[in-house]
């Protein structure tokens, strides 16, 4: 059985050791040898970091003056019984077990509360598929905490330029289609906005629509299913790609008058697929380096008529070009606009918590 332990009042503990050392002309190190105990142990008993074993307390009293012995019992603030170690360990184990169970229940409640609905495949789902092909990915990995495989959908974007796009298009689309509580978050150090859904059902859903698993560069393609679909499906995919991995711009050496539209990819085969898909809409697309492009106001208007865009950055830039005849270097969202979007979303219960396109782990 473990030995009982004594806790003394602070004032009395100091007086006890001062009395013993002075009365016996000992140093603390010498006292530890006298009592046959470790020096670090007796230091901890003296400063109150540890409770004093009852047997040792009796030995200390034997070395003290009668005056100290007379008031000793009145200055014991706590006494632990012989099974104090088991009781303490039991309480610690119980506390740890309760915490573990609470964590598991919280995880289960979170899973239940965010259980997803798998929607029918319509044009908006194909637009979202295009967005994932542009700046998203599917990944699976083993998570030690859950002790199981995690299946994940991840979308990332630029924290400034894509903020309103996520707030006004991506998040509402996911919430309405999948009945999900998913929302966007920030990684300010990387200037990234991102949205993550952990669900095998969602993972399988988009994989079946042609989104590759893991790094996309050598696997991403426009599938035969898309090529053989109706025009509204093809345009939805192209729209999602423009709004995530695309850009509307004009060149300084052309006085910013002649607009260009491009979609970027590290896969030459995917660029070829996009070029082919654009030409089905009468768009004279061509490939340059890592981009597939169309050029000129007539072709940009044709894109907007047949394919369109839902990214506010692209909408604002297109409208600015229509009204001024120029497409100046972009800084589409001012800081004031960005702050307005964040304030509005916080008021609506969003959870902004951060990427340039090149920082995606899915490249």
N, C-alpha and C positions, 0 to 999 in steps of 0.2 A: 504494500500500500504506500502511496505517496505521502510524504511528510507534510504536516500542517504548516501553514505560512502565516506570518504576522506582518501587518502594515501599521507603522507608527505615525503619530502626528508629526508634522514637519519640525516644529520647534523642539519636541522631545527627542526626536531622532538625532538632531544636531547636538543637543546637550549630552545625550548618552555617549556618543563617540568622543566628544571633547573631554568628558569626564574620564573615560577609560584611558585615553591616550595620555592625559596629564597625570592621572593617579598612578599609572604603571610606568610612566616615562618611556612610552613606546611610540614609534612611528607607525603609520598605517601598514606599511610593508611588514614590520616586525609583528604587528598584531595579527596579520594574516597567517604568519608562521606559528604564532602562539596558539591560534585556533585551528591550525591545520586545514586551512582553506585557501583558495586562490586569491591573489591580490586583486584581480579585476572584479571578482565576485564581491569582495568586501567593499570595494569602491562603489559598486552599484547599490549595495545595501545601505551604504552611508549616504549616498545622494538621492535615495528613494526610487531609483529606476527599477529595482526589483524588491519583492517582498522578502522578509528575513525568515529562514527556516526556524521553526519553533525551538528545535534543539539548540541551534546556534544562538538564539535570543537568550535562552537560559544561561549559556556560557558567557555571553556578553554581560548579563546582569551580575554574574559571579565576579566579574572583573571591575564592576562599577561600585560607586559609594552607596552607603545605606540610604542616603537621601534620594538618589536616583531609583533604587529598588523600590522604595516606598510609593513612588508615584507611577511606576511602570505600567501597572494594569489599567490605570485610568487613562493612559495615553495610547492604548491600542485602538486604532480606528477601524481595523478590519482583521478578521481571522478566517482563513480558508481551511476547510476540513481536509482530511487525508485524501479524499477522492477528488480534490479540486482539479487535478490535471485531466481526469477523464470527463468531468463535468464541463470544463472549459473546452476540451476538444469536441465534446458532443454538441455544445452550443455553436462552435465554429462550423462543424460539419452540417448542422441543421441550417445555419444561416446560409452556407454555401449551397446546400441542396435547394433551399427555398429560392435563392437567387437564380440557380440554374433552371429550376422549374418555371419561375416567372419569365426568364428570358425565352424559354422554349414556348411558353404560352403566348407571349407577346409576338414571337415570330409566327406562330400558328394563326393568331388573330389577324396579324397583318396580311398573311397569305389569304385568309378567308375574305377579309375586307376588300382585297384587291383582285379577287378572282375575276378572270377576264372572260368576256363573251367573244366567240369567234364569229365575225360578221360574214355576210355573203360578199362575194368578190364583185365590186362595182367599179366605176371609173375613178372614184375618189380613193379606193384601195389601190388601184394601179398608179395613181399619182403619188401616193405614199410609198409604193414600191419603187418608183423612180427616185424619190428623195433618199431612200435607203441605199439604192444602188449608187447614188451620188455621194452622200456624206454619212453613210451608216454602215453597219455590218451586223452579221450574226456570229456569235462566238459561243463556245462551250468549254467549260473548264471544271476541274474538281475543286470544290470549296471545302476546306478543312472544318470550318465552323458548322456548316450544314451536314458535313460528312456525306456529300452526294454531289453528282454532277449538276452544274448550273447552266441553264440555257438562257442566252441573253440577246436582246435586241438593243443596239446602241446607235443613237444619232448624235452627231456633233456639228457645231457650226461656229461662226465668228460671233463673239459676244456682243459686238456693236451692230454689225450689219444684219445679223440674222435674229436679233432679239425680237423684233416685232413679228417676223415671220414665224418664229416658234410660238410666240404668245397668241397670235391671231389665226394661224393656220395649223401648224403641226400638232400642238397640244389639243385644241378643240377637236381636230379630226380624230386623233387617237382616243380621246375621251368618249366621243359620240359613237365611234365604230366598235370599240372594244369594251365600253363601259368601264374604263380604267381610270384610276386616280393618279396615273403617272403625270409628272410635271417636269419642267426643265430646271436645271441647276447651273451654277457657274463654277468655273475654275479660273479665278481672276489672274493668277500667276501666268497662265497660258492664254488668257484672253479667250476662253472657250465657254460656249454654252452647250449643254448636252442633256439628253433625255435617255433614260435606261429603263427597259422592261425585262424583268426576269420571269420568264414563262416558257415552258417547253411547247405549249400549244401555239403561242405566238411565233416562237422559233420555227416550228414545223410549218406553220401557215405561210410565212414569207419564204422559207426555203422551197416550198412547193410552187411558189410564184416565180422562182428563178434567182433569188438572192443567194449568192454563194456563202459558204461558212468559212470564217477566218479571213486571212488576208486576201483581198479581192484581185490584186493586180493581174495575176496569171489565170484567174478563173471567171472574171466578170464578162458576161455576154448579154446581148439582147436575144432572148430565147425564141425558138420557132413559134411557141405559143403566142408571144407578143406579135411577131411578124404576121401571123395568120389571123390575128384578131381584127375587130372593126376599128375604124379610124379613131373613135373616141378613146379607145384603150391605148393606142399608139401615141396619141397626142397627150394623154394623161401621163404616160411614162416620160415622155420628152419634157413635159412641163415640170415634173418633179425633179428631173435631172438639171434643168436650167436653174431652178430655184435653189438648188443646193451646190452643185458643182459647176454652175455656169455664171455668166457675167455679160452685161451689156456695156459697151464702151466705145469711145472714139479716139482717134489718134491726134496728137498735137500737130504733126506735120500736115494734117488734113484740116487744120483749123477746127477740129472737133465737130465737123459738119456731117461726116459720113459714119453712121453707126455700124458697129460690128456686134455680132452675138456669137459667143463661143461656149462650148462645154469641154471641160478638161478631163483627161484620164491618163493614167500611166500605161494603159493597155492599148496597143496599136490595133488589136483585133476588135476591141470594144469601140474604138474610134471609127473603125470601118463599119461596124454595125450601126452606129449613130448616123454616119453619113448616108448609108443606105436608107435608114428610116426617115431621115429628113427629106431625102429626094422623093419619097412617096407623097410628100405634101407639096411638091413643086419647089422646094427650097434648094438652090444651087450650093450645097455644102461642099467644103473642101477641107483637107487635113493639113495642118501645119504644126510640126513638132508634136507637142502633147495635147493639141486642141483640134476640135472640129469646129469650123466657123461658117457663118454666112455673113455677107457684107452688103451694106446699102440700105437706104431708107425703105425702098420698095419691098425688099425681102424681110426687113424687120416688121413692117406692117403686116405682111403675109403671115409671119410667125404669130403675131399677136392675134390675128383673125382666126387662124386655124388651130393654134396650140395654146397661146396665152401664157400668163404667169400669175401666181398667187402670192409671190414674195413682194412685200411693200417696197423694198429697195428697188427692185426691177420696175415696178409700177410707177414709182415716183420718177425714176430716171427716164422712162419712156415718155411720160407726160411732160417732163421738162424739155425733152427733145422736140416733142410735137409743138410746144408753145414757143420755144425760143429758136429752134433750128440748130441747136448745138447740144452736144452731150459732153459736158465738162467732166474733169476727173472726179471720181466719186468720193463723196463722204456723205453718203445718203442719209444717215441718221445723225442728227446733231446730238450733243450730250443732253440737251434739254428734252429732245424726243425720247431718248433712251430712258432718262429718269422718269418721264411721264409713263412709259410702258411699264416700268418696274413698279411705280406707285399704284397704277391701276390694277396690276396683277396681284400685288400684296393685298389690296383692298378686297379683291375677289377671292382671296385665299390661295393664290399661287405660291410656289416655294422656290423663288430664285435663289440658288445657293451660291469649267469654264472652258472656240479653237479656230484657229485658222484651218482651212481645209487640209493643209499638209500635216496637221498634228493628229489626225485620226489614227487610231490603232488599227484601222481596217484597211489601210492602204496596201 
